[in-house]
Amino acid sequence: MDEKDRTRVSAHPWISYLEGRNDHYPIEALQADFGTVRKKIEWIRNDPTTPDTRLSDNPNPYNPATVGTLFQMMTGGLPPYRAQAVHTRLWYFDPDQRRPGLPEDTGALVDKITKDEVVVTLVNMNQLEDREITVQGGAYGEHQCLSVTIDGTETDVDDASFSVLLKAGSGHRLVIKQKRYANQPTFRRPWEK
């Protein structure tokens, strides 16, 4: 975020976290989301209506899908609601399975965003197998990744995406320099270039 725009954004625990002032946010927010899931499941279990008496949209308020915090934490973006476009700083692909999303047994946590860089920790929780993750700038490849610094070593990228190999049981903190909205948005996956 550009510092001059910060005053326009109301206080929010996620923004405070990204600014380094709320270290507990990821755990507290995910715990709150789990509480929401439990509450909605309880509502579903206690629903007195029967399938033949309820309208098709009656269950909508009880949908237990709660992904907003996960979306923020993994992609550095705002969760999409009601079919709006996805705006994120990062998006992930599993190159081995040729699909969007993180590979099995991996995780991502964005902990800092500035106007020209994003910091993410990637981990491979599998203790036996390496994992490769393709990291893309934005959900549609709209951000150009200029360079990535891992363990103090900066590597030029100058592309919308790059891949990282995570050894079994390892993790790395990546500092990614970006030029935002430099590329034409696309639905093409990185291996389809």
Backbone as numpy.savetxt, mean C-alpha at the origin, in Angstrom:
# Nx Ny Nz CAx CAy CAz Cx Cy Cz
4.29 14.99 0.18 3.44 16.16 0.18 4.34 17.40 0.18
3.94 18.36 -0.59 4.66 19.62 -0.61 4.38 20.34 0.71
5.42 20.82 1.36 5.27 21.47 2.68 4.28 22.63 2.66
4.23 23.38 1.56 3.29 24.52 1.52 1.84 24.06 1.50
1.59 22.80 1.11 0.24 22.26 1.11 -0.15 21.64 2.45
0.82 21.42 3.32 0.56 20.74 4.59 -0.49 21.46 5.43
-0.50 22.77 5.40 -1.46 23.53 6.21 -2.90 23.32 5.75
-3.08 22.86 4.52 -4.43 22.63 3.99 -5.00 21.28 4.43
-4.15 20.42 4.94 -4.57 19.07 5.33 -4.84 19.06 6.83
-6.03 18.61 7.19 -6.35 18.56 8.62 -5.51 17.49 9.31
-5.42 17.60 10.60 -4.63 16.65 11.39 -5.20 15.25 11.22
-4.32 14.29 11.00 -4.73 12.89 10.87 -3.59 12.02 11.38
-3.89 10.97 12.12 -2.83 10.12 12.68 -1.89 9.54 11.63
-2.41 9.23 10.43 -1.56 8.68 9.37 -0.55 9.72 8.89
-1.01 10.95 8.71 -0.10 12.02 8.28 0.96 12.24 9.36
0.55 12.25 10.61 1.52 12.39 11.71 2.54 11.26 11.68
2.09 10.04 11.39 2.99 8.89 11.28 4.02 9.11 10.16
3.55 9.55 9.00 4.45 9.78 7.87 5.45 10.90 8.15
5.08 11.79 9.05 5.98 12.88 9.44 6.89 12.49 10.60
6.80 11.23 11.04 7.65 10.75 12.12 7.20 11.12 13.52
5.92 11.49 13.68 5.42 11.94 14.97 4.38 11.01 15.59
4.20 9.80 15.03 3.18 8.90 15.56 3.58 7.45 15.26
4.62 6.99 15.93 5.17 5.66 15.66 4.18 4.52 15.91
3.18 4.73 16.73 2.24 3.67 17.09 1.10 3.51 16.09
1.01 4.41 15.12 -0.13 4.40 14.20 -0.37 3.07 13.50
0.64 2.42 12.90 0.33 1.18 12.18 -0.36 0.13 13.05
0.14 -0.08 14.24 -0.44 -1.09 15.12 -1.83 -0.67 15.60
-1.96 0.56 16.05 -3.25 1.03 16.55 -4.32 1.03 15.46
-3.94 1.46 14.25 -4.91 1.52 13.16 -5.34 0.12 12.72
-4.40 -0.81 12.63 -4.76 -2.18 12.25 -5.60 -2.85 13.33
-5.28 -2.60 14.60 -6.11 -3.15 15.68 -7.53 -2.60 15.61
-7.67 -1.32 15.29 -9.00 -0.73 15.15 -9.75 -1.37 13.98
-9.04 -1.61 12.87 -9.67 -2.28 11.72 -10.11 -3.69 12.07
-9.28 -4.43 12.81 -9.67 -5.78 13.24 -10.91 -5.72 14.12
-11.00 -4.69 14.97 -12.19 -4.50 15.79 -13.42 -4.25 14.94
-13.27 -3.48 13.88 -14.38 -3.23 12.95 -14.82 -4.51 12.28
-13.86 -5.32 11.85 -14.20 -6.61 11.21 -14.97 -7.49 12.18
-14.49 -7.59 13.42 -15.18 -8.42 14.42 -16.61 -7.92 14.66
-16.77 -6.59 14.75 -18.09 -6.01 15.01 -19.05 -6.31 13.85
-18.57 -6.18 12.61 -19.44 -6.44 11.46 -19.79 -7.92 11.34
-18.85 -8.79 11.65 -19.15 -10.22 11.64 -20.21 -10.54 12.69
-20.11 -9.90 13.84 -21.11 -10.10 14.89 -22.48 -9.62 14.42
-22.52 -8.47 13.73 -23.79 -7.98 13.18 -24.38 -9.00 12.20
-23.52 -9.57 11.35 -23.99 -10.56 10.37 -24.57 -11.77 11.10
-23.86 -12.24 12.10 -24.33 -13.42 12.86 -25.65 -13.16 13.57
-25.87 -11.92 13.99 -27.09 -11.59 14.74 -28.20 -11.00 13.87
-28.03 -11.00 12.57 -29.04 -10.46 11.66 -30.31 -11.30 11.75
-31.42 -10.71 12.16 -32.66 -11.49 12.33 -33.40 -11.75 11.02
-32.99 -11.08 9.94 -33.71 -11.27 8.68 -33.28 -12.58 8.02
-34.11 -13.03 7.12 -33.80 -14.25 6.36 -33.52 -13.85 4.91
-32.80 -14.69 4.17 -32.47 -14.33 2.79 -33.70 -13.98 1.95
-34.82 -14.59 2.21 -36.01 -14.31 1.40 -36.73 -13.03 1.82
-36.33 -12.42 2.95 -37.00 -11.18 3.40 -36.13 -9.94 3.29
-34.85 -10.10 2.98 -33.99 -8.92 2.91 -33.76 -8.51 1.46
-33.59 -7.22 1.25 -33.26 -6.70 -0.08 -31.79 -6.97 -0.37
-31.43 -6.90 -1.63 -30.05 -7.25 -2.01 -29.01 -6.32 -1.39
-29.38 -5.07 -1.13 -28.39 -4.15 -0.55 -28.47 -4.04 0.97
-29.36 -4.78 1.62 -29.43 -4.76 3.08 -28.11 -5.14 3.76
-27.36 -6.12 3.25 -26.12 -6.50 3.93 -24.95 -5.52 3.73
-25.09 -4.56 2.83 -23.95 -3.68 2.52 -23.30 -3.03 3.74
-24.06 -2.50 4.69 -23.39 -1.87 5.84 -22.60 -2.86 6.69
-22.85 -4.15 6.50 -22.20 -5.17 7.33 -21.04 -5.86 6.61
-20.66 -5.35 5.46 -19.53 -5.93 4.73 -18.28 -5.83 5.59
-17.65 -6.95 5.93 -16.50 -6.90 6.83 -15.19 -6.48 6.16
-15.20 -6.30 4.85 -13.96 -5.90 4.16 -13.53 -4.52 4.66
-12.40 -4.47 5.31 -11.88 -3.23 5.90 -10.41 -3.12 5.50
-10.14 -2.39 4.43 -8.79 -2.39 3.86 -8.12 -1.01 3.85
-8.77 0.01 4.36 -8.24 1.36 4.27 -6.86 1.53 4.88
-6.67 1.07 6.10 -5.37 1.20 6.77 -4.31 0.39 6.05
-4.66 -0.82 5.65 -3.72 -1.66 4.93 -3.28 -0.98 3.63
-4.23 -0.38 2.95 -3.94 0.34 1.71 -2.96 1.49 1.97
-3.23 2.29 2.99 -2.33 3.40 3.34 -0.93 2.89 3.66
-0.87 1.90 4.53 0.42 1.41 5.03 1.28 0.77 3.94
0.65 0.07 3.00 1.41 -0.64 1.97 1.76 0.22 0.77
0.83 1.08 0.35 1.01 1.78 -0.92 1.34 3.26 -0.77
1.15 3.79 0.44 1.36 5.23 0.61 0.29 6.03 -0.11
-0.91 5.49 -0.17 -1.98 6.17 -0.89 -3.28 6.17 -0.12
-4.23 6.87 -0.66 -5.55 6.95 -0.06 -6.41 5.81 -0.56
-7.15 5.15 0.32 -8.00 4.05 -0.12 -9.10 4.56 -1.05
-9.35 3.83 -2.14 -10.42 4.26 -3.04 -11.79 3.89 -2.47
-12.71 4.80 -2.58 -14.08 4.55 -2.15 -15.02 4.89 -3.29
-16.05 4.09 -3.44 -17.10 4.34 -4.42 -16.55 4.53 -5.84
-15.68 3.63 -6.26 -15.19 3.54 -7.64 -14.33 4.72 -8.09
-13.72 5.43 -7.17 -12.83 6.52 -7.60 -11.47 5.95 -8.00
-10.71 6.74 -8.73 -9.38 6.31 -9.18 -8.45 6.10 -7.98
-7.51 5.20 -8.15 -6.54 4.88 -7.10 -5.36 5.85 -7.20
-5.03 6.51 -6.10 -3.88 7.41 -6.04 -2.92 6.88 -4.98
-1.79 6.35 -5.42 -0.79 5.80 -4.50 0.59 6.24 -4.94
1.54 6.09 -4.04 2.93 6.34 -4.40 3.61 5.08 -4.90
3.14 3.91 -4.43 3.74 2.63 -4.83 2.65 1.62 -5.16
3.03 0.63 -5.97 2.16 -0.50 -6.29 3.08 -1.69 -6.47
2.61 -2.88 -6.15 3.49 -4.05 -6.13 3.00 -5.13 -7.09
3.97 -5.90 -7.56 3.67 -7.03 -8.44 4.51 -8.22 -8.03
3.94 -9.40 -8.24 4.64 -10.66 -8.04 5.09 -11.14 -9.41
6.38 -10.94 -9.77 6.82 -11.30 -11.12 6.82 -12.80 -11.37
6.98 -13.60 -10.33 6.98 -15.06 -10.52 5.59 -15.58 -10.87
4.57 -15.02 -10.23 3.19 -15.45 -10.50 2.52 -14.60 -11.58
3.23 -13.55 -12.04 2.70 -12.65 -13.08 1.34 -12.08 -12.68
1.33 -11.47 -11.48 0.07 -10.90 -10.99 0.36 -9.66 -10.16
-0.63 -8.76 -10.03 -0.48 -7.62 -9.13 -0.50 -8.10 -7.68
0.12 -7.32 -6.81 0.13 -7.63 -5.39 1.48 -8.15 -4.93
1.64 -8.19 -3.64 2.88 -8.71 -3.06 2.96 -10.22 -3.21
4.16 -10.74 -3.38 4.31 -12.20 -3.39 3.94 -12.78 -2.03
3.64 -14.06 -2.03 3.32 -14.77 -0.80 4.45 -14.59 0.22
4.08 -14.45 1.49 5.02 -14.35 2.61 5.82 -13.05 2.64
5.35 -12.01 1.97 6.08 -10.74 1.99 5.18 -9.65 2.55
5.80 -8.56 2.98 5.06 -7.43 3.50 5.73 -6.13 3.12
4.95 -5.05 3.16 5.45 -3.72 2.83 4.87 -2.72 3.82
5.70 -1.78 4.26 5.26 -0.73 5.17 5.90 0.58 4.75
5.07 1.50 4.25 5.52 2.85 3.90 5.55 3.67 5.18
6.70 4.29 5.47 6.78 5.07 6.71 7.17 6.52 6.51
7.40 6.93 5.27 7.72 8.34 5.03 7.39 8.67 3.58
6.78 9.84 3.40 6.49 10.35 2.07 6.82 11.83 2.05
7.59 12.24 1.06 7.83 13.66 0.81 7.41 13.92 -0.63
7.56 15.15 -1.09 7.11 15.45 -2.45 7.92 14.71 -3.51
9.16 14.30 -3.19 9.97 13.64 -4.22 10.59 12.31 -3.77
10.16 11.78 -2.63 10.64 10.45 -2.25 9.63 9.75 -1.35
9.75 8.43 -1.35 8.92 7.58 -0.50 9.83 6.53 0.10
9.60 6.22 1.37 10.43 5.24 2.08 9.53 4.06 2.46
9.97 2.86 2.09 9.20 1.65 2.35 10.13 0.56 2.86
9.63 -0.24 3.79 10.36 -1.43 4.24 9.67 -2.64 3.64
10.45 -3.46 2.94 9.95 -4.70 2.36 10.56 -5.86 3.12
9.75 -6.85 3.47 10.25 -8.01 4.21 9.78 -9.30 3.55
10.63 -10.31 3.65 10.31 -11.67 3.22 10.25 -12.53 4.48
9.07 -12.94 4.86 8.90 -13.71 6.09 9.15 -15.20 5.88
9.29 -15.62 4.63 9.59 -17.03 4.35 11.03 -17.30 4.75
11.24 -18.26 5.60 12.58 -18.56 6.12 13.38 -19.48 5.20
12.76 -20.00 4.15 13.44 -20.96 3.29 13.62 -20.49 1.85
12.73 -19.64 1.36 12.77 -19.26 -0.05 12.91 -17.76 -0.23
13.70 -17.38 -1.24 13.83 -15.98 -1.63 12.54 -15.53 -2.31
12.30 -14.23 -2.31 11.14 -13.66 -3.00 11.59 -12.43 -3.78
11.03 -12.28 -4.97 11.27 -11.09 -5.78 9.99 -10.26 -5.80
10.15 -8.95 -5.60 9.02 -8.02 -5.62 9.31 -6.96 -6.67
8.35 -6.71 -7.55 8.46 -5.59 -8.47 7.71 -4.42 -7.85
8.40 -3.30 -7.71 7.84 -2.09 -7.12 7.60 -1.10 -8.25
6.38 -0.58 -8.33 6.03 0.38 -9.38 5.68 1.72 -8.75
6.02 2.78 -9.43 5.67 4.12 -8.98 4.23 4.44 -9.32
3.35 4.33 -8.33 1.93 4.59 -8.54 1.18 3.37 -9.04
-0.12 3.37 -8.84 -0.96 2.24 -9.24 -0.97 2.03 -10.75
-0.72 3.09 -11.50 -0.76 3.02 -12.96 0.59 3.33 -13.59
1.66 3.26 -12.82 2.99 3.55 -13.33 3.19 5.02 -13.67
2.39 5.89 -13.05 2.44 7.31 -13.39 3.63 8.05 -12.77
4.26 7.46 -11.77 5.41 8.10 -11.13 6.69 7.43 -11.63
7.65 8.23 -12.02 8.95 7.72 -12.46 9.84 7.52 -11.23
10.37 6.31 -11.09 11.31 6.02 -10.01 12.70 6.40 -10.52
13.29 7.43 -9.93 14.58 7.92 -10.40 15.73 7.08 -9.85
15.66 6.75 -8.56 16.70 5.93 -7.94 16.13 5.25 -6.70
16.84 4.22 -6.25 16.47 3.54 -5.01 17.74 3.34 -4.20
17.66 3.65 -2.91 18.78 3.45 -1.99 18.41 2.33 -1.04
19.26 1.28 -1.03 19.07 0.14 -0.15 20.36 -0.06 0.62
20.26 -0.05 1.94 21.44 -0.24 2.80 22.57 0.71 2.44
22.23 1.96 2.15 23.22 2.98 1.87 23.75 3.00 0.44
23.34 2.06 -0.38 23.80 2.01 -1.77 22.69 2.50 -2.69
22.97 3.61 -3.39 21.99 4.18 -4.31 22.18 3.59 -5.70
21.07 3.19 -6.31 21.09 2.63 -7.66 20.15 3.45 -8.54
20.63 3.89 -9.69 19.77 4.59 -10.63 18.74 3.64 -11.20
17.52 4.11 -11.34 16.43 3.31 -11.89 15.93 3.95 -13.18
15.47 5.19 -13.09 14.90 5.96 -14.21 13.89 5.14 -15.01
12.93 4.59 -14.32 11.87 3.79 -14.93 10.66 3.86 -14.00
9.52 3.42 -14.50 8.32 3.41 -13.66 8.35 2.30 -12.63
9.23 1.28 -12.84 9.27 0.16 -11.90 10.67 -0.42 -11.81
10.87 -1.21 -10.77 12.13 -1.93 -10.56 11.82 -3.15 -9.70
12.74 -4.10 -9.68 12.54 -5.31 -8.88 13.58 -5.41 -7.79
13.17 -6.02 -6.68 14.04 -6.22 -5.52 14.00 -7.70 -5.16
15.16 -8.29 -4.95 15.24 -9.67 -4.50 15.44 -9.66 -2.99
14.52 -10.31 -2.30 14.61 -10.42 -0.84 15.02 -11.85 -0.51
16.17 -12.00 0.09 16.62 -13.33 0.52 15.68 -13.85 1.59
15.68 -15.16 1.79 14.81 -15.79 2.79 15.01 -15.14 4.15
13.92 -14.77 4.80 13.97 -14.21 6.14 14.58 -12.83 6.24
14.64 -12.09 5.14 15.31 -10.79 5.18 14.33 -9.65 4.91
14.82 -8.45 5.10 14.06 -7.25 4.81 15.00 -6.10 4.52
14.50 -5.11 3.80 15.31 -3.94 3.47 14.43 -2.69 3.53
15.05 -1.60 3.93 14.38 -0.30 3.88 14.84 0.40 2.61
13.88 0.77 1.76 14.17 1.39 0.48 13.80 2.86 0.52
14.70 3.71 0.08 14.41 5.12 -0.11 14.32 5.33 -1.62
13.13 5.62 -2.10 12.88 5.72 -3.53 12.67 7.17 -3.91
13.53 7.69 -4.77 13.35 9.05 -5.29 12.44 8.95 -6.50
11.45 9.84 -6.55 10.45 9.80 -7.61 10.24 11.16 -8.24
9.85 11.12 -9.50 9.30 12.29 -10.17 7.83 11.95 -10.38
6.99 12.60 -9.60 5.56 12.25 -9.60 4.86 12.72 -10.86
3.91 11.92 -11.30 3.08 12.19 -12.47 3.90 12.52 -13.71
5.01 11.83 -13.88 5.88 12.04 -15.04 5.50 11.15 -16.22
4.78 10.07 -15.95 4.46 9.09 -16.99 2.97 9.05 -17.30
2.66 8.66 -18.53 1.27 8.44 -18.91 0.75 7.24 -18.12
-0.35 7.38 -17.38 -0.88 6.24 -16.63 -1.25 5.09 -17.57
-1.05 3.87 -17.09 -1.34 2.69 -17.91 -1.78 1.53 -17.03
-2.53 0.62 -17.62 -2.89 -0.62 -16.94 -1.90 -1.73 -17.25
-0.92 -1.46 -18.13 0.07 -2.49 -18.45 0.89 -2.84 -17.22
1.17 -4.10 -17.09 2.02 -4.55 -15.99 3.48 -4.39 -16.40
4.38 -4.30 -15.42 5.78 -4.03 -15.75 6.39 -4.99 -16.76
6.00 -6.25 -16.75 6.59 -7.21 -17.69 5.95 -7.13 -19.07
4.94 -6.27 -19.25 4.29 -6.10 -20.55 4.85 -4.92 -21.33
5.90 -4.30 -20.86 6.47 -3.13 -21.54 7.10 -3.54 -22.85
